[in-house]
Amino acid sequence: MNIGIVRFPGSNCEVDVWEAWKVLGQVPKMLWHQETSVRGYDLIVLPGGFSYGDYLRTGAIARFSPIMEDVIRFAKEGGMVLGICNGFQILTECGLLPGALLRNRDLHFLCQPQYLRAERTDLAFTSLYQKGEVIQIPINHGEGNYAIDDAGLKELEENGQVVFRYVDASGEVNEAGNPNGSRHNIAGIVNREGNVLGMMPHPERVVEEIVGGTDGQRLFLSLVQAWERRMQYGA
């Protein structure tokens, strides 16, 4: 599987993502933000961090990096794109996903384990999870408060585009389980076509028991499985 991880000035989670894939038997390639083509790749990952120091707005400058023009082309042609944390912010800034990520509700930077509920398991990203399953994946952000207007929220919910939702330990969607104030406890969404996923939590940080858990592992393995099916059946 040909995986490209885009490195922007200020990215700091690209090596974590690379190591996660390596643990699972894949060897991605790092792509510098000034490159202009992502042709030949099966998956593009936009990692977490603080691209361009988060100046102006999170992801707002990275969105104009030379490589992003071809990432947008790649996504619109059906290519798989995964944006984690800052990567999610970049995906909203470039219009591949709706909404925006604002300052956390309490204006505190959050770095902690977080319960999520898997809402969609029919995607290439999530096929190895169970619908409604509660998992724990860490968050690490200051601007993870997902915002969208009422019409956009209605569309997201009606189209089933919410993939992960913040919950409490019992899987309930409530204020206590919402760490940052995101609307409808949204932690991750997908585009209508199902090939672009953005999520604030960091699945790359929980792929081995030795680092605290494996709940993120199945996201990566789901993508590998989807790619293998595509190679085998051409779909």
URUR-V16729 format. One record per pair of residues at least 6 apart in sequence whose ideal C-beta (glycine too) atoms are under 7 Angstrom apart, sorted by the first residue. I is the first residue (numbers start at 1). GAP is how many residues later the second one is. D is the distance in Angstrom with one decimal. If there is no record, write none. Layout:
BEGIN
[[I & GAP & D] [I & GAP & D]]
END
This chain:
BEGIN
[[1 & 25 & 5.7] [1 & 41 & 5.2] [1 & 42 & 6.8] [1 & 223 & 6.0] [1 & 226 & 4.8] [2 & 38 & 6.0] [2 & 39 & 4.8] [2 & 40 & 4.8] [3 & 18 & 6.0] [3 & 23 & 5.9] [3 & 25 & 3.8] [3 & 38 & 6.8] [3 & 39 & 6.7] [3 & 40 & 4.8] [3 & 42 & 6.6] [4 & 24 & 6.5] [4 & 25 & 5.5] [4 & 27 & 4.6] [4 & 34 & 5.7] [4 & 37 & 4.5] [4 & 40 & 5.1] [5 & 9 & 5.2] [5 & 12 & 5.4] [5 & 13 & 5.9] [5 & 23 & 5.1] [5 & 25 & 5.5] [5 & 26 & 6.5] [5 & 40 & 4.7] [5 & 42 & 6.0] [6 & 25 & 4.9] [6 & 27 & 6.2] [6 & 38 & 6.6] [6 & 40 & 5.4] [6 & 61 & 5.9] [7 & 7 & 4.9] [7 & 23 & 5.3] [7 & 24 & 6.7] [7 & 25 & 5.8] [7 & 26 & 6.5] [8 & 25 & 4.6] [8 & 43 & 3.9] [8 & 44 & 6.8] [8 & 54 & 4.8] [8 & 57 & 6.1] [9 & 42 & 6.8] [9 & 43 & 5.9] [10 & 39 & 5.6] [10 & 40 & 4.5] [10 & 41 & 4.7] [10 & 42 & 5.5] [10 & 43 & 5.4] [11 & 36 & 5.5] [11 & 38 & 3.9] [11 & 40 & 6.0] [12 & 37 & 4.0] [12 & 38 & 6.8] [13 & 34 & 4.4] [13 & 35 & 3.7] [13 & 36 & 5.3] [13 & 71 & 6.9] [13 & 72 & 6.9] [13 & 189 & 6.8] [13 & 191 & 6.8] [14 & 16 & 6.5] [14 & 33 & 4.4] [16 & 188 & 4.8] [16 & 189 & 6.3] [17 & 28 & 5.6] [17 & 30 & 4.9] [17 & 187 & 4.6] [18 & 10 & 5.5] [18 & 12 & 7.0] [20 & 184 & 3.9] [20 & 187 & 4.6] [20 & 200 & 6.2] [21 & 7 & 5.0] [21 & 199 & 6.5] [23 & 184 & 5.5] [23 & 185 & 6.0] [24 & 183 & 6.7] [24 & 193 & 6.9] [24 & 196 & 5.4] [24 & 197 & 6.3] [24 & 200 & 7.0] [26 & 198 & 6.9] [31 & 7 & 6.9] [31 & 36 & 6.3] [33 & 32 & 3.9] [33 & 33 & 6.8] [33 & 34 & 5.3] [34 & 32 & 5.2] [34 & 33 & 7.0] [35 & 31 & 6.9] [35 & 32 & 5.0] [36 & 30 & 5.2] [36 & 31 & 6.5] [36 & 34 & 6.1] [37 & 33 & 5.3] [38 & 6 & 5.5] [38 & 29 & 6.8] [38 & 32 & 5.0] [38 & 33 & 5.9] [38 & 36 & 5.1] [42 & 38 & 6.6] [42 & 185 & 5.5] [43 & 37 & 4.5] [43 & 39 & 6.6] [43 & 180 & 6.1] [44 & 27 & 5.6] [44 & 30 & 6.2] [44 & 35 & 6.7] [44 & 37 & 5.0] [45 & 37 & 4.9] [45 & 42 & 6.9] [46 & 37 & 4.3] [46 & 41 & 3.0] [46 & 44 & 5.3] [46 & 45 & 6.7] [47 & 37 & 5.7] [47 & 40 & 5.6] [48 & 36 & 5.1] [48 & 37 & 3.3] [48 & 38 & 4.8] [48 & 39 & 6.4] [48 & 92 & 6.9] [48 & 154 & 6.1] [49 & 37 & 5.0] [50 & 36 & 6.6] [51 & 8 & 6.4] [51 & 10 & 6.8] [51 & 11 & 3.8] [51 & 35 & 5.5] [51 & 39 & 6.8] [52 & 9 & 4.0] [52 & 10 & 5.8] [55 & 6 & 6.4] [58 & 28 & 6.4] [58 & 31 & 4.3] [58 & 43 & 6.1] [58 & 85 & 4.8] [59 & 27 & 6.2] [59 & 30 & 3.5] [59 & 31 & 3.8] [59 & 33 & 6.9] [59 & 34 & 4.3] [60 & 33 & 5.2] [62 & 28 & 5.0] [63 & 27 & 5.7] [63 & 30 & 4.1] [63 & 31 & 4.4] [68 & 26 & 5.8] [71 & 10 & 6.6] [72 & 22 & 6.0] [72 & 24 & 6.4] [74 & 7 & 7.0] [75 & 6 & 4.8] [75 & 21 & 5.4] [75 & 120 & 6.6] [75 & 121 & 5.2] [78 & 117 & 5.6] [79 & 116 & 6.6] [80 & 44 & 6.2] [80 & 115 & 5.3] [80 & 143 & 6.8] [81 & 15 & 6.9] [81 & 114 & 6.8] [81 & 115 & 4.6] [82 & 43 & 6.9] [82 & 115 & 5.4] [83 & 7 & 6.1] [83 & 8 & 4.2] [83 & 115 & 4.2] [84 & 115 & 6.2] [84 & 118 & 6.0] [84 & 120 & 6.8] [85 & 55 & 6.7] [85 & 56 & 5.7] [85 & 115 & 5.6] [85 & 117 & 6.2] [87 & 111 & 6.9] [88 & 13 & 6.7] [88 & 110 & 3.4] [88 & 111 & 5.9] [88 & 112 & 5.8] [89 & 12 & 4.8] [89 & 54 & 6.9] [91 & 6 & 4.4] [91 & 105 & 6.5] [91 & 107 & 4.5] [92 & 7 & 5.6] [92 & 8 & 5.4] [92 & 9 & 6.4] [92 & 106 & 6.8] [96 & 95 & 6.4] [96 & 100 & 5.1] [97 & 92 & 6.0] [97 & 94 & 6.0] [97 & 99 & 6.2] [97 & 101 & 4.9] [98 & 50 & 6.0] [98 & 54 & 5.2] [98 & 58 & 6.9] [99 & 47 & 5.8] [99 & 48 & 6.0] [99 & 49 & 3.7] [99 & 53 & 6.3] [100 & 47 & 5.2] [101 & 42 & 5.1] [101 & 43 & 5.9] [101 & 44 & 6.5] [101 & 45 & 6.0] [102 & 41 & 6.1] [102 & 43 & 4.4] [102 & 45 & 5.0] [103 & 39 & 6.7] [103 & 40 & 5.4] [103 & 42 & 6.2] [104 & 6 & 6.0] [104 & 38 & 6.1] [104 & 39 & 6.8] [104 & 40 & 6.0] [104 & 41 & 5.3] [104 & 76 & 4.2] [104 & 77 & 6.5] [105 & 40 & 5.8] [105 & 75 & 5.7] [105 & 76 & 2.9] [109 & 33 & 4.2] [110 & 29 & 5.5] [110 & 31 & 6.2] [110 & 69 & 5.6] [110 & 70 & 6.4] [111 & 29 & 4.7] [112 & 26 & 6.6] [112 & 27 & 6.3] [113 & 23 & 5.3] [113 & 25 & 5.3] [114 & 22 & 6.8] [114 & 23 & 6.3] [114 & 24 & 6.3] [114 & 25 & 4.6] [114 & 52 & 6.6] [114 & 65 & 6.0] [114 & 87 & 5.9] [115 & 19 & 5.7] [115 & 21 & 5.6] [115 & 52 & 5.1] [115 & 53 & 6.2] [115 & 54 & 5.7] [115 & 62 & 6.3] [116 & 19 & 5.4] [116 & 21 & 5.8] [116 & 48 & 4.6] [116 & 49 & 6.6] [116 & 50 & 6.3] [116 & 51 & 6.6] [116 & 71 & 5.4] [116 & 85 & 6.2] [117 & 15 & 6.4] [117 & 17 & 5.5] [117 & 48 & 4.9] [117 & 50 & 4.5] [117 & 54 & 5.4] [118 & 8 & 6.0] [118 & 11 & 4.2] [118 & 12 & 6.8] [118 & 13 & 6.4] [118 & 14 & 6.8] [118 & 15 & 4.8] [118 & 17 & 6.6] [118 & 46 & 6.4] [119 & 43 & 5.1] [119 & 44 & 5.8] [119 & 45 & 6.6] [119 & 46 & 5.7] [120 & 6 & 5.8] [120 & 40 & 6.2] [120 & 43 & 4.7] [120 & 70 & 6.9] [121 & 6 & 6.2] [121 & 8 & 5.0] [121 & 9 & 6.4] [121 & 10 & 4.7] [123 & 40 & 6.8] [123 & 67 & 6.2] [123 & 71 & 5.4] [124 & 98 & 6.4] [124 & 99 & 5.9] [124 & 102 & 3.6] [125 & 72 & 4.8] [125 & 94 & 5.8] [125 & 97 & 5.7] [125 & 98 & 6.2] [126 & 37 & 6.3] [126 & 93 & 6.7] [126 & 96 & 5.7] [127 & 95 & 4.6] [127 & 98 & 6.4] [127 & 99 & 6.7] [128 & 90 & 3.9] [128 & 93 & 5.7] [128 & 94 & 4.6] [128 & 97 & 7.0] [129 & 89 & 5.8] [134 & 33 & 6.3] [134 & 37 & 4.3] [135 & 80 & 4.0] [136 & 77 & 6.2] [136 & 79 & 5.4] [137 & 64 & 4.0] [137 & 65 & 6.5] [137 & 66 & 5.5] [137 & 69 & 5.7] [137 & 78 & 5.6] [137 & 79 & 5.4] [138 & 63 & 6.4] [138 & 64 & 5.4] [138 & 67 & 5.2] [138 & 68 & 6.8] [139 & 40 & 6.3] [139 & 61 & 6.0] [139 & 62 & 5.1] [140 & 62 & 6.0] [141 & 59 & 5.8] [144 & 36 & 4.5] [144 & 38 & 7.0] [144 & 56 & 4.3] [145 & 35 & 4.6] [145 & 36 & 4.5] [145 & 37 & 5.5] [146 & 36 & 3.9] [146 & 37 & 5.9] [146 & 40 & 4.6] [147 & 36 & 6.2] [148 & 8 & 6.8] [148 & 35 & 6.0] [153 & 30 & 5.8] [153 & 31 & 6.5] [156 & 6 & 5.9] [156 & 33 & 6.3] [159 & 33 & 5.7] [161 & 28 & 5.1] [161 & 29 & 5.4] [161 & 31 & 6.6] [162 & 24 & 5.6] [162 & 27 & 5.8] [163 & 25 & 4.6] [163 & 26 & 6.0] [163 & 27 & 5.1] [163 & 34 & 6.2] [164 & 23 & 4.2] [164 & 24 & 3.7] [164 & 35 & 5.7] [165 & 8 & 5.9] [165 & 20 & 4.7] [165 & 21 & 6.2] [165 & 22 & 5.8] [166 & 11 & 5.3] [166 & 12 & 4.9] [166 & 13 & 6.2] [166 & 16 & 6.5] [166 & 19 & 4.3] [166 & 21 & 5.0] [167 & 6 & 5.6] [167 & 10 & 4.5] [167 & 18 & 6.8] [168 & 6 & 6.1] [168 & 8 & 5.3] [168 & 9 & 3.7] [173 & 12 & 5.0] [177 & 8 & 6.6] [178 & 7 & 4.8] [187 & 12 & 6.1] [187 & 13 & 5.7] [187 & 14 & 5.9] [188 & 9 & 6.4] [188 & 10 & 6.3] [188 & 11 & 3.1] [188 & 12 & 6.9] [189 & 9 & 5.9] [190 & 6 & 6.5] [190 & 7 & 4.9] [203 & 13 & 3.0] [203 & 16 & 4.6] [203 & 17 & 7.0] [204 & 12 & 6.2] [205 & 6 & 6.7] [205 & 11 & 6.6] [206 & 6 & 6.0] [206 & 7 & 4.1] [206 & 8 & 6.1] [206 & 9 & 5.1] [206 & 10 & 4.0] [207 & 7 & 6.2] [207 & 9 & 5.4] [207 & 10 & 4.4] [207 & 13 & 6.7] [208 & 6 & 6.5]]
END
